[in-house]
Amino acid sequence: MVNPVVKYESFSFWYGDFQALYDIDLDVEPRSVTAVIGPSGCGKSTLIKAVNRISEMEAQIRIDGRVLLEGEDVYAPGVDLVSLRRRVGMVFQKPNPFPMSVFENVAYGPRLFGVTKRPELEQIVEESLRRAALWPEVRDRLKSSALRLSGGQQQRLCIARCLAVQPEVILMDEPAASLDPTSTQKVEDLIIELKENYTIIIVTHNMQQAARISKRTAFLMNGRLVEVNDTEKMFTRPDNELTEDYITGRFG
């Protein structure tokens, strides 16, 4: 296997006294899609949020082990969280555009990191919207409120907002869960395109979606990593009986 972009080493995670993850060892390949599957409450979202440490914004946490990004421990003393969250973007289950124009949504991150010249911002906004497969639909609506877009468009706008700060890794937590089938297809097509340039980790309850878009799949159960394998093998010849039971719908 090529050198992983993200590497979990004996990683455990607690919210207060509640242990959410147990001794996770997982490598995430560069420029590929890794899907994380498992029953509700098994630790999937916690696993991906650990990479950019966004869980610390929600609760008191404690960890053991390491999460490495390009070989650097993201929990090491002195880590710049602003820089980390620029390198590791996040797309949530429910689209969360800011209550401002389409243009300002995408320009928000670059402005935050010091881009002030209008021509440069315009170029970043257009390129990001193109990469998110949204430009043809909003090019004449850049000054309109992002809240007026459809749900599917809002989610692609959130992806464009993420892309605008040039992340290395994109975390996606059920990005199509609240979308209709047509919008879901557009988001899946977009993910397949984005993997050419980005490392993507996606949490999904939809096993057909995992099979369609990912190269590798990790199966979590009760906070433990049961199996990680090439997606095709995972869904046809899993190594673990628990994995087979979950995939075939015997539980979960």
Salt bridges, closest charged atoms under 4 A:
GLU9 OE1 - ARG66 NH2 2.85
ASP27 OD1 - LYS7 NZ 2.91
GLU29 OE1 - LYS215 NZ 2.93
GLU56 OE2 - ARG53 NE 2.60
GLU58 OE2 - LYS49 NZ 3.31
GLU72 OE1 - ARG87 NH1 3.62
GLU104 OE2 - ARG111 NH2 2.91
GLU122 OE2 - ARG118 NE 3.23
GLU126 OE2 - ARG130 NH2 2.91
GLU137 OE2 - ARG156 NH1 2.85
GLU168 OE2 - ARG87 NE 2.69
GLU174 OE2 - HIS205 ND1 2.29
GLU188 OE2 - ARG212 NH2 2.70
ASP230 OD1 - ARG216 NH1 3.66
ASP239 OD1 - LYS233 NZ 2.48
ASP245 OD1 - ARG250 NH1 2.66
